[in-house]
Amino acid sequence: MSRPLRVEYPGAVYHVTSRGNGRAAIYLSDADRWKFLGILADTMQKYNWLCHAYCLLDNHYHLIIETPDPNVSLGMRQLNGVYTQAFNVAHQKVGQVFQGRYKAILVEKNSHLLELCRYVVLNPVRAGMVSQPREWKWSSYASTAYKAGKQPEYLSTDWILGQFSEKITTARQRYRSFVADGMVKHDQPWKNLKGSKADLIHFLGQ
């Protein structure tokens, strides 16, 4: 049976997730996470991606990426493939690191995308790994919410902060409040969605 085709077009935005094979950890050290982020930066440069939010957990990751060119499949092949090679070399392993194909969810660039970006950075809090999103160094939250040195080359914050204010200080403050509200509400961004192709989000084949 053939795999379903990915929906790709210029300017598409996706919520991408990929899990470890058999739910095993895909990061065994901070060095692994830095390696992944470096490969993500290379992938973004090569394929002209924008990353609006990310979060690296233990056995999976979340990315919100925008593809000005229709190339999500090519980019994901590089990201997961190169990381798999690096992980296996570093830990003297062989075989798959990720479980099957990644999952890509196509999202329209509107207020729902903003909710998804919040959902992504709140994952460590909901998982009980930290009590506040700023405590988790492996997400885009701190770089978006605070002025903390040079912005990572694998992160674009202009769109998110632009939803709150043209003034960067005000935008960051309102973004922090927006994320804090999500901690209180515990909303799931998918709960009000239907399965129609006319909906704002489409689950693409895994």
ROZABA-971601 format. One record per atom (N, C-alpha, C): x, y, z. Coordinates in steps of 0.001 Angstrom, whole numbers, padded with zeros to 6 digits, always signed. Last residue first. Layout:
N
XYZ/...
//
This chain:
206
+000681+009624+008154/+001905+009340+008915/+002725+008299+008193/-000981+012188+006247/-000673+010795+006535/+000640+010593+007245/-002047+015115+008011/-001451+014489+006839/-000987+013086+007213/-004782+016749+009078/-003822+015737+009474/-003335+015038+008217/-005216+020160+008792/-005398+018889+008100/-004342+017916+008616/-006968+022955+009949/-005861+022021+010159/-006186+020722+009438/-009201+024339+009324/-007936+025059+009299/-006748+024153+009458/-011449+022499+007135/-010978+022998+008423/-009620+023636+008287/-012048+021328+004806/-012250+022768+004858/-011761+023368+006168/-011863+018683+005164/-010725+019310+004500/-010854+020831+004517/-013129+017769+008413/-013300+018201+007038/-012033+018819+006462/-013123+017017+011097/-012263+016300+010160/-012329+016763+008727/-012849+019786+013403/-013571+018709+012743/-012670+018111+011676/-011831+021087+016631/-011655+020875+015203/-012490+019712+014689/-011701+021602+019280/-012862+022115+018576/-012791+021894+017069/-009278+020491+020169/-010548+019966+020662/-011780+020430+019890/-006654+021164+019602/-007365+020368+018601/-008836+020152+018951/-005397+022522+021681/-005715+023272+020464/-006521+022502+019443/-006588+022301+024870/-005988+021487+023821/-006360+022130+022493/-005932+024391+027698/-006660+024115+026457/-005875+023179+025557/-005296+025201+030288/-005003+023822+029870/-005788+023444+028614/-005595+027657+031600/-006725+027112+030843/-006546+025639+030498/-003114+028132+032787/-004329+028125+033611/-005462+027393+032898/-001348+028078+030707/-001085+027209+031844/-002317+027079+032724/-002316+030103+029099/-002439+028721+028647/-002178+027728+029754/-001507+032345+030497/-002939+032042+030419/-003166+030599+029985/+001217+032245+029918/+000768+032002+031287/-000722+031682+031328/+001157+032996+027222/+001580+031644+027579/+001125+031296+028996/+000262+035663+027566/-000486+034724+026730/-000134+033280+027073/+002335+036776+029038/+000999+036680+029628/+000136+035669+028877/+004374+036639+027140/+004519+035920+028409/+003164+035742+029086/+003277+038371+025208/+003499+036957+024893/+003633+036135+026174/+003388+040781+026564/+002072+040212+026230/+002185+038743+025847/+006188+041074+026687/+005396+041045+027910/+004033+040396+027655/+006847+041158+023970/+007353+040077+024812/+006533+039951+026092/+005501+043524+023209/+005167+042247+022588/+005631+041076+023449/+006831+045484+024684/+005415+045217+024946/+005011+043862+024390/+009338+045302+023431/+009217+045090+024878/+007780+044751+025251/+008746+045890+020709/+009264+044583+021095/+009109+044308+022586/+005903+047162+019292/+006978+047484+020227/+007469+046198+020866/+003802+046127+017991/+004939+046522+017165/+006146+046865+018028/+002307+043221+019516/+002608+044651+019486/+003753+044903+018511/+001322+040623+018925/+001025+041267+020205/+001279+042770+020210/+002165+039602+016581/+000748+039443+016877/+000336+040208+018133/+004905+039846+016603/+004139+040830+015848/+002640+040727+016062/+005719+037556+017870/+005729+038801+018636/+004939+039889+017919/+005337+035724+015673/+004659+035568+016969/+004594+036895+017710/+007009+036818+013608/+005565+036659+013417/+004842+036568+014753/+009640+036915+014746/+008968+038124+014258/+007458+037958+014155/+011193+034796+015485/+010174+035247+016447/+009333+036412+015925/+012704+031971+014373/+012186+033240+013887/+011036+033675+014799/+015588+029981+014894/+014306+030459+015401/+013964+031817+014801/+018165+029199+014392/+017110+028270+013988/+015731+028732+014451/+019849+031005+015486/+019661+031079+014040/+018575+030139+013538/+018747+032562+018519/+019245+031380+017797/+018930+031474+016308/+019657+035915+019246/+018586+034969+018934/+019149+033784+018160/+021976+036764+021742/+021698+036630+020324/+020628+035575+020082/+020460+037608+024920/+021579+037443+024002/+021120+037328+022562/+017494+037637+025560/+018547+036822+026181/+019672+036581+025189/+014705+039040+026216/+015894+039434+025472/+017081+038754+026121/+011997+036666+026219/+012965+037535+026886/+014084+037926+025912/+010323+035069+024666/+009742+035847+025758/+010682+036878+026359/+011889+033729+022794/+010766+034541+022333/+010309+035514+023409/+013748+032396+024311/+014242+033280+023250/+013144+034179+022705/+012043+030884+025962/+012891+031923+026535/+013381+032904+025475/+010685+029098+024044/+010001+030054+024910/+010905+031196+025362/+011639+027101+022471/+011784+028454+021949/+011239+029507+022905/+013406+024684+024516/+012261+025153+023739/+012535+026582+023296/+015220+023764+026420/+015187+023151+025089/+013895+023473+024345/+015119+024680+028989/+016023+025375+028070/+015926+024880+026640/+012627+025305+031072/+013005+024285+030093/+013835+024933+028999/+011877+027459+032527/+012827+026546+033155/+013316+025469+032188/+009884+028790+031217/+011236+029354+031105/+012295+028443+031707/+007548+027416+031961/+008149+027156+030645/+009561+027704+030511/+007569+025941+035231/+007412+027130+034398/+008102+026896+033057/+008040+023440+036256/+006832+024142+036711/+006542+025390+035884/+008901+020509+034330/+009234+021784+034955/+007933+022429+035407/+007655+018119+033817/+009116+018147+033793/+009659+019424+034435/+004969+017706+033471/+005495+017700+034831/+007009+017735+034906/+003834+018014+031034/+004419+016700+031314/+005002+016607+032722/+003182+020676+031051/+002086+019702+031113/+002591+018298+031425/+005792+021679+030776/+005005+021983+031973/+003897+020957+032132/+006583+020791+028246/+007330+020343+029428/+006591+020609+030734/+004541+022134+026568/+004639+020680+026720/+005423+020232+027942/+004511+024806+026052/+003981+024379+027349/+004062+022870+027564/+005351+025152+023481/+006299+025518+024545/+005800+025125+025932/+003040+024196+022072/+004348+023567+021912/+005259+023886+023089/+000985+025975+022776/+000884+024558+023141/+002256+023876+023100/+001894+028278+021493/+001807+028224+022953/+001774+026785+023440/+001614+027482+018854/+002946+027870+019338/+002980+027859+020857/-001150+027126+018816/-000270+025973+018651/+001135+026271+019151/-002020+029761+019061/-002353+028803+020116/-001450+027572+020031/-001074+030719+016606/-000556+031285+017845/-000832+030349+019020/-002698+029303+014887/-001260+029039+014873/-000615+029576+016150/-005087+030565+015399/-004918+029180+015845/-003442+028783+015835/-004822+033056+014201/-004794+032968+015665/-004625+031543+016159/-002886+031980+011342/-003828+032891+011987/-003759+032683+013499/-002066+030294+008879/-001304+031268+009658/-002248+032328+010224/-003211+026928+009095/-003294+028259+008521/-002646+029262+009466/-001297+023932+008958/-001982+024942+009761/-002068+026255+009010/-000906+020461+008806/-000943+021705+008051/-001825+022718+008769/+001184+018414+010466/-000175+018945+010516/-000155+020312+009858/+003023+015519+010166/+002958+016934+009815/+001500+017365+009773/+004979+013121+011711/+003615+013588+011501/+003655+015087+011231/+007515+010991+010213/+007086+012093+011065/+005614+012402+010805/+007388+007446+009917/+007433+008784+009356/+007036+009818+010410/+008896+005348+012429/+008183+005578+011183/+008367+006979+010656/+010426+006657+015027/+009386+005666+014773/+008616+006032+013508/+013982+007156+014908/+012610+007649+014916/+011630+006551+014508/+016231+005582+014698/+016062+006383+015912/+014602+006814+016041/+017077+002391+013382/+016226+003568+013393/+016265+004274+014750/+020562+001284+013381/+019125+001170+013203/+018397+002498+013327/+022995+001223+016041/+022605+001060+014644/+021083+001040+014581/+025369+002969+018157/+024145+002222+017904/+023936+002066+016407/+027208+004669+019478/+027596+003347+018976/+026381+002434+018822/+026553+007248+019970/+026209+006263+021002/+026484+004825+020572/+027426+008705+017770/+027756+009182+019119/+027561+008107+020174/+026278+007279+015635/+027735+007371+015765/+028115+007738+017201/+023567+007693+016157/+024113+006336+016144/+025632+006322+016276/+023396+010501+015917/+023041+009839+017168/+023670+008451+017233/+024083+010900+013210/+024901+011488+014274/+024654+010802+015616/+021991+009516+011897/+023389+009137+011691/+024276+009649+012827/+019786+010987+012839/+019896+009555+013112/+021347+009086+012956/+020291+013504+011711/+020358+013338+013166/+020494+011862+013541/+019946+012939+009017/+021272+013341+009480/+021384+013181+010990/+017152+012249+009093/+018178+011338+008592/+019568+011677+009096/+015750+014431+010105/+015726+013162+010832/+016831+012220+010385/+016610+016418+008142/+016644+016630+009589/+016705+015311+010347/+016192+015273+005561/+017526+015665+006014/+017584+015754+007533/+013452+014830+005644/+014339+013709+005349/+015761+014032+005808/+012550+017379+006029/+012407+016430+007124/+013268+015192+006898/+013118+018498+003493/+013762+019008+004691/+013691+018031+005847/+011440+016999+001811/+012892+016995+001613/+013619+017442+002874/+008916+017667+002894/+009382+016274+002875/+010896+016190+002716/+008680+020441+002503/+008720+019899+003865/+009264+018475+003880/+008702+022171+000273/+009767+021177+000429/+009829+020555+001824/+007857+024679-001395/+007133+023448-001073/+008073+022256-000890/+009143+027580+000307/+009176+026688-000844/+008501+025375-000458/+008539+028537+002829/+008313+029407+001674/+008375+028655+000348/+007296+026909+005347/+008109+026533+004190/+007781+027456+003016/+007523+026998+008836/+006924+027580+007641/+007858+027321+006472/+006938+024988+011733/+007793+025466+010650/+006957+026013+009500/+007148+024097+014866/+006213+024852+014039/+007058+025497+012950/+007898+020941+016282/+008355+022095+015528/+007149+022770+014892/+008677+018749+018931/+007650+019524+018239/+008321+020677+017513/+009912+015401+019574/+010065+016853+019455/+008855+017441+018741/+010572+012701+021912/+009974+013295+020725/+010256+014791+020683/+011661+011858+024287/+011490+010864+023232/+010752+011386+022007/+012064+014312+025682/+013015+013210+025785/+012905+012239+024606/+011636+017291+023712/+011368+016520+024916/+012394+015395+024992/+012040+020385+022402/+012648+019059+022393/+012350+018403+023728/+010138+022599+020585/+010356+022037+021917/+010912+020631+021757/+009572+025707+018845/+010050+024325+018923/+010108+023894+020384/+008381+028085+016421/+008419+027552+017789/+008951+026128+017738/+008941+028881+013846/+008268+029829+014736/+008280+029366+016194/+011318+028704+011452/+010830+027965+012609/+010256+028970+013604/+011392+028629+007959/+011282+029467+009149/+010743+028593+010275/+013600+027406+005346/+012512+027280+006319/+012537+028424+007319/+015359+026902+003196/+014688+028196+003302/+013471+028128+004232/+016915+024676+003084/+015582+024585+002483/+014743+025845+002682/+019324+025456+004301/+019349+024767+003005/+017995+024825+002305/+018472+026585+006726/+019229+027376+005760/+019174+026752+004363/+017188+024443+007934/+016450+025680+007661/+017160+026529+006621/+019310+022642+008176/+018151+022297+007348/+017367+023548+006974/+020956+023966+009993/+021456+023666+008646/+020300+023388+007683/+019231+023988+012230/+019698+025248+011647/+020197+025037+010220/+019020+021219+012670/+017827+021992+012327/+018221+023311+011667/+021626+020702+013413/+021136+020108+012168/+019869+020824+011713/+021616+022111+015837/+022553+022475+014784/+022119+021938+013430/+019703+020670+017235/+019429+022069+016902/+020382+022577+015813/+021078+018201+017495/+019811+018283+016758/+019526+019718+016320/+023225+018999+019106/+023472+018456+017767/+022209+018559+016914/+021887+019703+021431/+022607+020729+020682/+022889+020266+019257/+020956+017138+022105/+020000+018206+021804/+020672+019342+021036/+023359+015784+022562/+022435+015322+021522/+021470+016431+021118/+024332+017198+024733/+025079+017229+023473/+024198+016770+022307/+022628+016460+026735/+022518+017818+026209/+023252+017932+024872/+021548+013085+025947/+022414+014062+026609/+022117+015440+026049/+019918+011532+024508/+020466+010922+025717/+021345+011891+026496/+017082+011711+022608/+018176+012523+023137/+018647+011881+024439/+015163+009926+022153/+015927+010333+020972/+017066+011286+021354/+014019+007091+023954/+014567+008448+023970/+015330+008725+022683/+011337+005133+022485/+012632+005278+023146/+013110+006719+023065/+009042+004407+021201/+008957+005452+022240/+010246+005594+023048/+009780+002910+019065/+009321+002212+020258/+009212+003130+021461/+011774+005582+018109/+011347+004232+017758/+010993+003457+019017/+010516+008807+019078/+011531+007778+019075/+010966+006415+018747/+008602+010935+016868/+008847+010209+018116/+009937+009162+017957/+007867+014166+015748/+008511+012894+015423/+008923+012231+016724/+005811+016724+014339/+006263+015939+015483/+006907+014655+014982/+004998+019939+013202/+005681+018680+012925/+006079+018011+014240/+002734+021958+011907/+003145+021483+013229/+003703+020083+013002/+003427+024145+009168/+003163+022813+009709/+003523+022742+011193/+002498+026171+006457/+002955+026126+007846/+002518+024782+008438/+003446+027168+003131/+002714+026295+004041/+003345+026317+005436/+004764+028620+001172/+004214+029340+002313/+003430+028478+003286/+003944+026545-001554/+004741+027666-001053/+004028+028388+000095/+002978+023237-000466/+002810+024380-001345/+003600+025546-000764/+002008+019906+000094/+003083+020884+000085/+002758+022000-000893/+000935+017177+001699/+000401+018388+001105/+001476+019463+001221/+002287+013989+000943/+002287+015173+001768/+001666+016335+000997/+000371+011110+000054/+001253+012194-000306/+001165+013322+000701/+000366+007989+001812/-000320+009190+001340/+000676+010300+001061/+002132+005122+000493/+001938+006113+001535/+001186+007316+000979/+000632+002169-000926/+001455+003367-001008/+001144+004323+000132/+000850-001190+000000/+000000+000000+000000/+000893+001250+000000/
//
